[in-house]
Amino acid sequence: MKIMVTGGTGFVGSHIVDALEEKYSGSDILLFVRDMAKAESRIRAGLTVHQGNITDRTSLNLAIDDFHPDVVIHAAALADDWAPLTRLMEVNAQGTLNVIEAMTQLESSPFLIHISSSSVYPRVASVYISEETPYGPYGNYHKSKVAAEKIVKDAIEKGVIEASILRPPNVMGSRDFTHMAKISNAMKNGKFPMIRNGKAKQTWVAAEDLAQAVLLIISQQRKAKGRIYNVKSFEITVKDLYDQIASRLDISKPPKSYPYFLAYSVGFFSEILGKLRGKRSTLNRYRVIKFSRDRLFDDSKIRSELGYQPKWSAQETITKTMDWLQKEGIV
């Protein structure tokens, strides 16, 4: 089994590569990366590494033609709330199309595992969100992920490729320089607003559990082909998340609590000021909604069809993540 990974040096992709290394020979794994320096440890471990970019068809063609993978795990993406829609579409949508077109140059197309996102769903939902919930993207990043999914689904329907789509919610784990780093530093600096007393419940997936879901799809391609799967590890309230992080950072002062309407208004004006000043605001409407509303996911499909069972609890995942953030001096 020869497996190619795009985005293998990123947060999510690197955990997928860790899981692959435990099960497969390093010579059977190809990392398609932009920055070779970030892949030095993988090269020393015997993995094959090709330099390129998913926005560059020539580099994709060369990598796939040289390696002839049986499976392609497409984890590369631009995750940026503030990036222009044109740039997000170029990387996330056109990049996905480039991967598929490069795959189809082979006589036998590889199986594609597309790492999508729960951001394709509506931001607000009163019930558990299943794979059948209609699209409802909120911002430009979310729109680009929907566009990428539609490209994959269209290729499946036309019989161009066989593929599965994974929709993880918030991902937590080591090597996360963005999401949990920002949340933890906001709490440390007293800039994390507690909206509606932190009662909102969120769904998270440990990076290691997400990687195991990928392995399940690889081993059960016949069952998984054409399927879309939610995947998660645990649910936790914003208040409980705050308390566990605060205990690690020795934060004794309680966070400022805001009513939803006030926080949303501040987020709205913060966005405007940020655009006028050319600076990113730490608070925007999307984040207010995110941390003030329940957002829960139904992962019964991947459990029943592929036997997925998450291994990581909230406490274990938060502890490991905070250990890494503190060790790296990020918080």
BADODREN-63120 format. One record per atom (N, C-alpha, C, O): residue in three letters; x, y, z. Coordinates in pm, whole numbers, plus 50000, padded with zeros to 5 digits. Example, Ala and Ser with C-alpha at 12.3 -4.5 7.8 and 13.67 -1.06 7.14 Angstrom:
ALA513194943150780
ALA512304955050780
ALA513204967050780
ALA514244966850846
SER512854977550708
SER513674989450714
SER512905000350787
SER513415011450804
This chain:
MET500844988150000
MET500005000050000
MET500885012450000
MET501655014650093
LYS500775020549896
LYS501545032949886
LYS500605044749906
LYS499575045949840
ILE500985053549999
ILE500085064150043
ILE500765077750030
ILE501885079750078
MET500075086949964
MET500565100649949
MET499735109950036
MET498515108650044
VAL500415119350101
VAL499735128950189
VAL500075143150146
VAL501255146750139
THR499065151150118
THR499275165550100
THR499075172150236
THR498225167950314
GLY499845182650263
GLY499715189350392
GLY500265181250507
GLY499845183050622
GLY501215172350479
GLY501725163350581
GLY502605169750686
GLY502915163250786
THR503015182250666
THR503815189050770
THR502955198750851
THR503455205450941
GLY501665199450820
GLY500765208150894
GLY500265201651022
GLY500635190351053
PHE499435208651095
PHE498935203751224
PHE498205190451207
PHE498625180351266
VAL497135190151129
VAL496355177951110
VAL497155167551032
VAL497215155951070
GLY497755171850923
GLY498485162550838
GLY499625155450909
GLY499865143650883
SER500315162350997
SER501455156151066
SER501005144951159
SER501715135051176
HIS499825146351219
HIS499305135651304
HIS498865123751220
HIS498995112251263
ILE498345126351102
ILE497995115451011
ILE499255107850971
ILE499255095550966
VAL500335115150943
VAL501595108750906
VAL502135100451022
VAL502665089551000
ASP502015105551145
ASP502445097751262
ASP501755084151265
ASP502395073851285
ALA500425084251243
ALA499655071751246
ALA500055062551131
ALA500115050451148
LEU500325068351015
LEU500735060250900
LEU502085053550926
LEU502285041950891
GLU503005060950988
GLU504335055551016
GLU504285043551110
GLU505125034551102
GLU503295043351198
GLU503155032151291
GLU502675019451221
GLU502925008351269
LYS501995021051108
LYS501375009551041
LYS502055005550912
LYS502014993950873
TYR502675015050844
TYR503245012350712
TYR504735015450710
TYR505255022950794
SER505405009550614
SER506825012450594
SER507005026950548
SER506195032150471
GLY508055033250597
GLY508295047150560
GLY508445049150412
GLY508055059550359
SER509015039250342
SER509215040350198
SER507905039850121
SER507875043150002
ASP506815035750188
ASP505495035150124
ASP504675047850150
ASP503495048350115
ILE505295057850211
ILE504595070350242
ILE505285081850169
ILE506495083750181
LEU504515089450095
LEU505035101350026
LEU504415113750085
LEU503185114850095
LEU505245123250125
LEU504765136250170
LEU504955146350056
LEU506045147750002
PHE503885153150023
PHE503935163649921
PHE503895176849997
PHE502855180550051
VAL505035184050001
VAL505175195550090
VAL505685207750015
VAL506315206549910
ARG505395219350071
ARG505935231850016
ARG507325234750069
ARG508185239249994
ASP507545232050198
ASP508795235550264
ASP509535222850304
ASP509145215950398
MET510605219850233
MET511365207650261
MET511985207750401
MET512155197250462
ALA512305219550451
ALA512925220550583
ALA512015214850692
ALA512485209150790
LYS510705216450674
LYS509755211450772
LYS509625196350769
LYS509035190350859
ALA510165190150665
ALA510035175550649
ALA511345168250677
ALA511455156350648
GLU512325175150732
GLU513645169050751
GLU513585156550839
GLU514235146550809
SER512805157050946
SER512725145451036
SER512075133650966
SER512425122150993
ARG511135136450878
ARG510465125650804
ARG511415119450701
ARG511395107350678
ILE512225127850640
ILE513215122650543
ILE514205113450615
ILE514555102850563
ARG514645117650734
ARG515565109250812
ARG514925096050851
ARG515615085950868
ALA513585096050866
ALA512865083950903
ALA512605074850783
ALA512065063850798
GLY513005079250664
GLY512885070850546
GLY511675073350460
GLY511425065850366
LEU510905083850489
LEU509745087050407
LEU510205093850278
LEU511245100450274
THR509415092150174
THR509675099050048
THR509045112850055
THR507905114250101
VAL509765123050012
VAL509255136750016
VAL509435143349881
VAL510525143249824
HIS508355149249830
HIS508405157049707
HIS508035171449740
HIS507085173849814
GLN508785180849688
GLN508455194949709
GLN507515199549599
GLN507695196349481
GLY506505207149639
GLY505565212349542
GLY504435219749610
GLY504485222449730
ASN503425222949534
ASN502295230649585
ASN501035225749515
ASN501055223249394
ILE499955224249589
ILE498715219349526
ILE498145229349426
ILE497275225849347
THR498635241649428
THR498205251349327
THR499035250149200
THR498775257149101
ASP500035241449202
ASP500925239449087
ASP500735225249033
ASP501245215649091
ARG500005224048923
ARG499705210948866
ARG500965203348824
ARG501015191148837
THR501965210448775
THR503175203748728
THR503845195948841
THR504225184448823
SER503985202248957
SER504635195549070
SER503785183849120
SER504335173549160
LEU502465185249117
LEU501585174249156
LEU501715162549059
LEU501825150949100
ASN501715165648930
ASN501845155248828
ASN503135147348846
ASN503145135048838
LEU504225154548869
LEU505525148048884
LEU505545138749006
LEU506035127448998
ALA504995143449117
ALA504995135549241
ALA504155122849224
ALA504595111949260
ILE502965124349171
ILE502065112849157
ILE502565103049051
ILE502495090949070
ASP503085108248941
ASP503585099648835
ASP504815091748882
ASP505025080348841
ASP505625098048967
ASP506835091549016
ASP506525081049123
ASP507155070549127
PHE505555084049210
PHE505295075549327
PHE504205065049303
PHE504245054249362
HIS503235068049217
HIS502105059149188
HIS501385054549317
HIS501385042649349
PRO500795063949390
PRO500145060249517
PRO498865052249495
PRO498195053449392
ASP498545043949594
ASP497265036849596
ASP496195045149665
ASP495005043949636
VAL496635053649757
VAL495735062349833
VAL496355076249838
VAL497565077649857
VAL495515086549822
VAL495935100349841
VAL495115106249954
VAL493885106449948
ILE495785111050058
ILE495115117950170
ILE495335132850149
ILE496465137750160
HIS494265139850119
HIS494385154150087
HIS494035162350211
HIS492875165050240
ALA495095166450283
ALA494915174150407
ALA495385188550392
ALA495185196650483
ALA495995191950280
ALA496495205550261
ALA495345215250241
ALA494415212450165
ALA495405226550308
ALA494365236850295
ALA494865249850355
ALA495795249950436
LEU494245260650314
LEU494495273650375
LEU493345276450470
LEU492215278650428
ALA493645276350601
ALA492625278950703
ALA492865292850760
ALA493665294550852
ASP492165302550705
ASP492395316550744
ASP491085324350728
ASP490605326450617
ASP490525328650842
ASP489265336150840
ASP489375349350764
ASP488385354550714
TRP490605354750756
TRP490795368250703
TRP491315368450559
TRP491385379150499
ALA491665356950505
ALA492195356750368
ALA491095360150268
ALA489935357050291
PRO491455366550156
PRO490465369750052
PRO489845356949995
PRO490505346649988
LEU488605357849954
LEU487915346249899
LEU488645340749778
LEU488715328649759
THR489195349549694
THR489905344949574
THR491085336049610
THR491325325849545
ARG491825339949714
ARG492985332049756
ARG492545318749817
ARG493145308349791
LEU491495319049898
LEU490985306849960
LEU490475297049854
LEU490675284949865
MET489805302349753
MET489315293949645
MET490465288049564
MET490415276549520
GLU491505296049545
GLU492665291349469
GLU493305279349536
GLU493655269549470
VAL493465280049668
VAL494145269349741
VAL493185257849771
VAL493465246349739
ASN492055260949834
ASN491185250349886
ASN490315243749779
ASN490095231649783
ALA489815251549685
ALA488955245849581
ALA489765241449458
ALA489745229749421
GLN490465251149396
GLN491255247749277
GLN492365237849313
GLN492685228949234
GLY492935239249431
GLY493965229849474
GLY493435215649482
GLY494115206149443
THR492205214149532
THR491575200849538
THR491335195349398
THR491565183549372
LEU490865204049309
LEU490665199649170
LEU491985195449107
LEU492035185549034
ASN493055202749135
ASN494365199249083
ASN494805185349131
ASN495345177549054
VAL494565182449258
VAL494925169449313
VAL494175158349240
VAL494765148249202
ILE492875160349220
ILE492055150249152
ILE492515148249008
ILE492645136948962
GLU492765159148938
GLU493185158048798
GLU494555151348787
GLU494795143848692
ALA495435153948882
ALA496745147448880
ALA496605132448909
ALA497325124348851
MET495685128948999
MET495435114849029
MET494965107148907
MET495345095648886
THR494125113448827
THR493495106448715
THR494435104648596
THR494055098548496
GLN495645109848606
GLN496605107448498
GLN497135093048502
GLN497655088048403
LEU496995086548618
LEU497445072848631
LEU496425063348568
LEU495235066548560
GLU496885051948525
GLU495985042148462
GLU494905037648560
GLU493755035748522
SER495285035948686
SER494345032648791
SER494405043648896
SER495405045048966
SER493325051548907
SER493335063048997
SER493405058549143
SER492745048849180
PRO494185065449225
PRO494235062249369
PRO492895065349436
PRO492065072549382
PHE492715059649554
PHE491555062749638
PHE491855075949710
PHE492945077649765
LEU490905085149711
LEU491105098249774
LEU490385099049908
LEU489205095749919
ILE491115103450010
ILE490505106950138
ILE490645122050153
ILE491745127250172
HIS489525128950144
HIS489525143550147
HIS489215148350289
HIS488135145550342
ILE490155155450350
ILE489935160950484
ILE489215174350468
ILE489815184450433
SER487935174050495
SER487125186050483
SER487005192850620
SER487995193450694
SER485845197750654
SER485685205150779
SER484205206250814
SER483345206650726
SER483915206750943
SER482535209050986
SER482085223250956
SER480915226550974
SER483005231650908
SER482645245350873
SER481725245950752
SER481175256550721
VAL481545234750684
VAL480615234750571
VAL479165235050618
VAL478265238150540
TYR478945231950746
TYR477585231650801
TYR477145245650847
TYR477975254650859
PRO475855247250871
PRO475375260150926
PRO476035262951060
PRO476325253751136
ARG476255275551089
ARG476895279551214
ARG475995276751334
ARG476485273151441
VAL474685278251316
VAL473745276351426
VAL472825264651392
VAL472235264351284
ALA472715255251483
ALA471815243851463
ALA471225239851598
ALA471935239551698
SER469945236951600
SER469255233751725
SER469315218851757
SER468915214751866
VAL469805210851663
VAL469875196451683
VAL471295191651648
VAL472115199251597
TYR471555178951675
TYR472845173251636
TYR472985173551484
TYR472055169951412
ILE474135177951439
ILE474385179351296
ILE474865165951240
ILE475855160251287
SER474155160951139
SER474545148451075
SER475115151450936
SER475125162950891
GLU475585141150870
GLU476155142750736
GLU475095147150634
GLU475435152050526
GLU473835145450669
GLU472755149350577
GLU472335164050596
GLU471525169150519
THR472875170750697
THR472555184850719
THR473025193050598
THR474175191650556
PRO472155201650542
PRO472545209450422
PRO473705218850451
PRO473965222550566
TYR474395222650345
TYR475475232450358
TYR474945245650414
TYR473795249350391
GLY475805252450488
GLY475445265650541
GLY476695273450579
GLY476835277350694
PRO477595275750484
PRO478865282550516
PRO478635296750565
PRO477735303750519
TYR479495300950659
TYR479335314250719
TYR480265324550655
TYR479825335250615
GLY481555321350646
GLY482535330850595
GLY483245325550472
GLY482885315150417
ASN484265332850429
ASN484975329350306
ASN485685315850315
ASN485655308050220
TYR486315313050428
TYR486985300150445
TYR485975288850431
TYR486225278950362
HIS484835290450496
HIS483805280050494
HIS483275277950352
HIS483005266650310
LYS483115288950279
LYS482645287950140
LYS483645280250054
LYS483265272549967
SER484935282450079
SER485955275550000
SER485975260650030
SER486255252549941
LYS485675256850155
LYS485635242650190
LYS484415235950128
LYS484475224250089
VAL483305243150120
VAL482135237750050
VAL482465235549904
VAL482145225149847
ALA483115245449843
ALA483475244349701
ALA484385232349677
ALA484225225249578
ALA485325230149768
ALA486225218649755
ALA485465205449765
ALA485705196249688
GLU484565204749861
GLU483745192649876
GLU482935189849750
GLU482845178449705
LYS482335200149695
LYS481505198349575
LYS482335192949459
LYS481845185049378
ILE483575197249450
ILE484475192149346
ILE484715177149365
ILE484675169449269
VAL484955173149490
VAL485175158949520
VAL483905150849491
VAL483975140349428
LYS482765155949537
LYS481495148749517
LYS481145147649369
LYS480615137449325
ASP481445158049293
ASP481185157649149
ASP482055147049081
ASP481585139848993
ALA483305146149123
ALA484205136149066
ALA483755121949101
ALA483885112749020
ILE483225120249223
ILE482705107149264
ILE481495103349179
ILE481405092249127
GLU480565112849166
GLU479325110249092
GLU479575107048945
GLU478845099248884
LYS480615113248889
LYS480945110948748
LYS481805098448728
LYS482135094848615
GLY482175091948839
GLY482975079948829
GLY484425082448797
GLY485145073348754
VAL484875094748818
VAL486265098348790
VAL487205092348895
VAL488295087848863
ILE486765092449021
ILE487565087249132
ILE486655080049231
ILE485435081449227
GLU487285072449320
GLU486615067349439
GLU487195075049556
GLU488405077149565
ALA486315079349647
ALA486785088049754
ALA485865087649874
ALA484715083349865
SER486395092249987
SER485625094750109
SER485945108750157
SER487025114050132
ILE484995114650228
ILE485175128050283
ILE485035127450434
ILE484055121950486
LEU486005133050506
LEU485935133950652
LEU485655148350692
LEU486285157650641
ARG484715150150783
ARG484375163550832
ARG484675164650982
ARG483785162251063
PRO485885168151019
PRO486205170051160
PRO485685183551210
PRO485615193151133
PRO485325184451339
PRO484995197451400
PRO486285204251443
PRO487295202851375
ASN486275211651555
ASN487505217451609
ASN488485206051637
ASN488125196151701
VAL489715207651589
VAL490745197451613
VAL491675202351722
VAL492085213951721
MET492015193651816
MET492885197451927
MET494055187651939
MET493885175551923
GLY495235193051965
GLY496395184551985
GLY497675192451981
GLY497655204651964
SER498805185651995
SER500105192151985
SER500335196851842
SER499685192151748
ARG501285206151827
ARG501655212151697
ARG500585221651643
ARG500625225451526
ASP499655225551728
ASP498635235351685
ASP499135249251722
ASP499055253551837
PHE499645256351621
PHE500175269751644
PHE499085280551634
PHE499355292351656
THR497865276551601
THR496825286451574
THR495675285751674
THR495605293951765
HIS494785276251658
HIS493505276451728
HIS493665276351880
HIS493295286051947
MET494215265551935
MET494355264652080
MET495395274552133
MET495295279052247
ALA496375277852051
ALA497365287752093
ALA496705301252114
ALA496975308152212
LYS495825305052020
LYS495135317952031
LYS494165318052149
LYS494095327852224
ILE493425307052166
ILE492475306252277
ILE493215307252410
ILE492805314752499
SER494295299652424
SER495035299452550
SER495665313052582
SER495625317552697
ASN496235319552481
ASN496835332652504
ASN495795343352534
ASN496035352452613
ALA494625342152470
ALA493545351652501
ALA493115350152647
ALA492855360152715
MET493045337752694
MET492685335452834
MET493785340752926
MET493495347253027
LYS495025338152891
LYS496165342452973
LYS496215357652985
LYS496565362953090
ASN495865364552878
ASN495935379252875
ASN494615385952915
ASN494465398052901
GLY493675377952964
GLY492395383553008
GLY491525389052897
GLY490705397852920
LYS491705383752776
LYS490965388752660
LYS489995378552603
LYS489525379952490
PHE489705368252682
PHE488745358252636
PHE487385361352696
PHE487195360052817
PRO486425365552614
PRO485105369152668
PRO484255356752695
PRO484135347952610
MET483685356152814
MET482795345152848
MET481365349552816
MET480795357952885
ILE480815343952712
ILE479495347952663
ILE478445337952710
ILE478635325752701
ARG477345343252760
ARG476265334752812
ARG476775324952917
ARG476355313352922
ASN477695329853001
ASN478245322153113
ASN478975309453070
ASN479185300453151
GLY479345308752943
GLY480115297152896
GLY479325284252890
GLY479915273452896
LYS478015285252879
LYS477185273152878
LYS477185265952743
LYS476785254352734
ALA477635272752639
ALA477615266652506
ALA478505254152504
ALA479615254152557
LYS478005243752442
LYS478735231152434
LYS479285229352293
LYS478575231052194
GLN480565225952286
GLN481225224352157
GLN481725210152137
GLN481935202652233
THR481905206552012
THR482435193351976
THR483875194751929
THR484205203651850
TRP484735186051979
TRP486145186051941
TRP486575171951899
TRP485945162151938
VAL487635171251822
VAL488255158351792
VAL489745159451821
VAL490395169051779
ALA490265149551892
ALA491705149051914
ALA492375145551782
ALA491875137351706
ALA493505151851755
ALA494195149551628
ALA494515134751609
ALA494485129751497
GLU494825127851718
GLU495135113451709
GLU493905105351671
GLU494025095651596
ASP492735109051721
ASP491505101951684
ASP491165104351537
ASP490725095151468
LEU491365116551491
LEU491125119551350
LEU492035111051262
LEU491595105951159
ALA493295109551302
ALA494235101351226
ALA493785086751222
ALA493935080051120
GLN493245081951333
GLN492755068051336
GLN491555066251244
GLN491375055551185
ALA490735076451232
ALA489595075851140
ALA490085074450995
ALA489485067350915
VAL491175081350965
VAL491775080250831
VAL492255066050806
VAL492055060550698
LEU492895059950906
LEU493375046150891
LEU492215036450869
LEU492345026950793
LEU491095038850935
LEU489925030250917
LEU489425030950774
LEU489035020750716
ILE489415042850716
ILE488965044250578
ILE489925037050483
ILE489495030450389
ILE491225038450508
ILE492205031750423
ILE491975016650423
ILE492045010150318
SER491705011150541
SER491564996550553
SER490184991550510
SER489994979550492
GLN489225000650492
GLN487864996550455
GLN487335005050339
GLN486245010650345
GLN488135005850235
GLN487805014450122
GLN486475010750056
GLN485725019550013
ARG486194997950046
ARG484954993849980
ARG483724999050055
ARG482755003549993
LYS483774998250188
LYS482665003350268
LYS482605018550264
LYS481525024550263
ALA483785024850263
ALA483855039350280
ALA483685047250151
ALA483405059250156
LYS483855040850036
LYS483835048449911
LYS482495055349890
LYS481425049449908
GLY482585068049851
GLY481395076049828
GLY480725081249954
GLY479685087649946
ARG481315078550070
ARG480695082150197
ARG481315094850256
ARG482485098050233
ILE480495101850331
ILE480945113650407
ILE480775110450554
ILE479745105150595
TYR481795113650635
TYR481745110250776
TYR482075122150866
TYR483075129050846
ASN481215124450966
ASN481575132851079
ASN482485124451169
ASN482365112151173
VAL483385131051240
VAL484245123851334
VAL484485132851454
VAL484735144851438
LYS484425127151574
LYS484625135451694
LYS485195127051807
LYS485205114751801
SER485685134051910
SER486225127352029
SER485375130252152
SER485055121152229
PHE485005142952172
PHE484275146552293
PHE483535159752275
PHE483755167152179
GLU482645162252369
GLU481925175052377
GLU482245181452511
GLU482365174452612
ILE482375194652512
ILE482725201752635
ILE482155215852630
ILE482105221952523
THR481725220952743
THR481225234652747
THR482395244352741
THR483525240852775
VAL482125256352699
VAL483165266652694
VAL483695269252835
VAL484895271352853
LYS482815269152933
LYS483225271453072
LYS484185260553120
LYS485205263553183
ASP483875247953091
ASP484745237053133
ASP486095237653061
ASP487145234953119
LEU486055241252933
LEU487295242852858
LEU488145253852921
LEU489345252052941
TYR487505265052953
TYR488215276253015
TYR488835271953149
TYR489995274853176
ASP488035265153231
ASP488515261353364
ASP489725252153357
ASP490665253653435
GLN489715242753263
GLN490835233453252
GLN492105240553203
GLN493205237653250
ILE491945249653108
ILE493105257153060
ILE493595266753168
ILE494795268253189
ALA492645273353235
ALA493005282953340
ALA493795276353452
ALA494715282353507
SER493435263953486
SER494155257053593
SER495605254253554
SER496495254253639
ARG495845252053425
ARG497195249653377
ARG498015262553372
ARG499235262453390
LEU497325273753349
LEU498015286553336
LEU497995294653465
LEU498415306253468
ASP497485288453572
ASP497395295153703
ASP496625308353694
ASP497025318353753
ILE495545308153621
ILE494675319953610
ILE493635319253720
ILE492805310153722
SER493675328753812
SER492715328653924
SER491595338653903
SER490495336953957
LYS491865349053824
LYS490855359253801
LYS489795353953704
LYS490145349153596
PRO488515354753739
PRO487475349753649
PRO487395358153522
PRO487685370053526
PRO487005352153412
PRO486915359653285
PRO485745369353288
PRO484775367453361
LYS485855379753207
LYS484755389153195
LYS483585382453124
LYS483775375653023
SER482395384453177
SER481205378353119
SER480405388853043
SER480205399853094
TYR479955385552924
TYR479215394852840
TYR477915388652790
TYR477875376752760
PRO476855396652781
PRO475645391752716
PRO475895390252566
PRO476765397052511
TYR475155381652502
TYR475395378652361
TYR475295391052273
TYR476165393352189
PHE474265398952292
PHE474045410452204
PHE475225420152210
PHE475665425252107
LEU475735422652331
LEU476865431852346
LEU478115426152279
LEU478805433352207
ALA478395413352302
ALA479575407152242
ALA479495407252089
ALA480485409852021
TYR478305404452037
TYR478125404351892
TYR478345418351834
TYR478965419851729
SER477825428451902
SER478005442251857
SER479475446351858
SER479965452651764
VAL480175442651965
VAL481605445651974
VAL482355438551862
VAL483245444351800
GLY481985426051835
GLY482615418551728
GLY482405425151592
GLY483315425351509
PHE481205430351570
PHE480865436951443
PHE481735449351423
PHE482335451151317
PHE481795457951524
PHE482575470251512
PHE484075467351510
PHE484845474651448
SER484495456751578
SER485895452751577
SER486325448551436
SER487455451451394
GLU485435441851364
GLU485725438051225
GLU485925450451138
GLU486865451051058
ILE485035460251155
ILE485125472451074
ILE486425479851101
ILE487115484051009
LEU486755481451231
LEU487995488451267
LEU489215480951215
LEU490195487051170
GLY489155467651221
GLY490265459651173
GLY490505461651025
GLY491655462550980
LYS489425462350949
LYS489555464350804
LYS490085478350773
LYS490905480150683
LEU489615488350848
LEU490065502150826
LEU491555503650860
LEU492285510850791
ARG491995496850964
ARG493385497851008
ARG494295487850938
ARG495515488550949
GLY493695478450865
GLY494485468150800
GLY495055458050898
GLY496075451750871
LYS494385456551013
LYS494825447151114
LYS493685437451148
LYS492505440851140
ARG494085425351184
ARG493085415351220
ARG492595417651362
ARG493405419251454
SER491295417851381
SER490745419451515
SER490705405951584
SER490515395651520
THR490895406151715
THR490885393651790
THR489465388551811
THR489255376751840
LEU488505397351798
LEU487105393551818
LEU486305397151693
LEU486405408351643
ASN485535387751644
ASN484635390651532
ASN483315383351554
ASN483175375651649
ARG482355385751466
ARG481025379851484
ARG481055364651479
ARG480345357951554
TYR481885359351391
TYR481975344751380
TYR482425338451512
TYR481865328351554
ARG483415344351576
ARG483925338751701
ARG482925340451815
ARG482835332051904
VAL482165351451811
VAL481125353251912
VAL480075342251899
VAL479685336051998
ILE479635339751777
ILE478665329151755
ILE479245315651797
ILE478565307651861
LYS480485313351760
LYS481145300551787
LYS481195297351936
LYS480955285951976
PHE481505307352018
PHE481675304852160
PHE480415307852243
PHE480475308052366
SER479305310052177
SER478085313052252
SER476915303652219
SER475885304052286
ARG477065295252118
ARG475995286152076
ARG476455271652079
ARG477605268652048
ASP475545262852118
ASP475855248552110
ASP476105244751964
ASP475435249851874
ARG477065235951943
ARG477305230651808
ARG477765216251825
ARG478935213551855
LEU476825207151806
LEU477045193051836
LEU476885184651710
LEU476085187851622
PHE477665173851701
PHE477705165851580
PHE477385151151606
PHE477745145551710
ASP476715145251511
ASP476375131151515
ASP477415123351435
ASP477525125151314
ASP478165114651502
ASP479175106651432
ASP478805091951429
ASP479675083351417
SER477515089051439
SER477065075051445
SER477365067451316
SER477515055251319
LYS477445074551202
LYS477675067651075
LYS479065061051073
LYS479175049251039
ILE480105068451108
ILE481445062651104
ILE481625052051213
ILE482415042851197
ARG480895053451322
ARG480955043351428
ARG480335030251380
ARG480915019551397
SER479145031051319
SER478435018951279
SER479025012551153
SER479045000351141
GLU479495020751061
GLU479975015350934
GLU481425010850938
GLU481785000850876
LEU482275018251010
LEU483705015051009
LEU484245010951146
LEU485425007451158
GLY483405011351250
GLY483845007451382
GLY484705017651453
GLY485525014151538
TYR484515030251419
TYR485295040951483
TYR484945042251630
TYR483765042551667
GLN485965042851715
GLN485795045151858
GLN486875054751906
GLN488045051051911
PRO486505067051942
PRO487525076651989
PRO488165071952118
PRO487515065952203
LYS489455074652131
LYS490205070352249
LYS490565081752343
LYS490925079452458
TRP490455093952294
TRP490945105452371
TRP489805112952438
TRP488845116952372
SER489915114752570
SER488945122652646
SER489295137352640
SER490365141152592
ALA488385145752688
ALA488625160152690
ALA489845163352777
ALA490725170952737
GLN489875157652898
GLN490975160652990
GLN492325156352934
GLN493295163752942
GLU492385144252876
GLU493635139352820
GLU494115148152704
GLU495295151252693
THR493165152052619
THR493525159952501
THR493975173952540
THR494965179052487
ILE493255180252632
ILE493625193552677
ILE494975193252747
ILE495805202052725
THR495195183152831
THR496475181852903
THR497645180552806
THR498655187452820
LYS497505171752707
LYS498585169752611
LYS498825182452530
LYS499975186052504
THR497765189052490
THR497895201252410
THR498585212252490
THR499485218952439
MET498155214152615
MET498755224552698
MET500215221252731
MET501055230252738
ASP500515208452751
ASP501915204452774
ASP502785209252658
ASP503865214652679
TRP502295207052536
TRP503075210752418
TRP503175225852404
TRP504255231052375
LEU502065233052423
LEU502085247552410
LEU503045253952510
LEU503745263452477
GLN503065248752631
GLN503945254252733
GLN505395250352709
GLN506305258352730
LYS505625238052664
LYS506975233752633
LYS507595242152521
LYS508785245252523
GLU506755245652423
GLU507235253652310
GLU507295268652342
GLU507745276552259
GLY506835272452460
GLY506855286652499
GLY505825294952426
GLY505975307152414
ILE504765288652377
ILE503735295752303
ILE502765302652397
ILE502205313152364
VAL502545296852516
VAL501725303252619
VAL502525303752749
VAL502025308652851
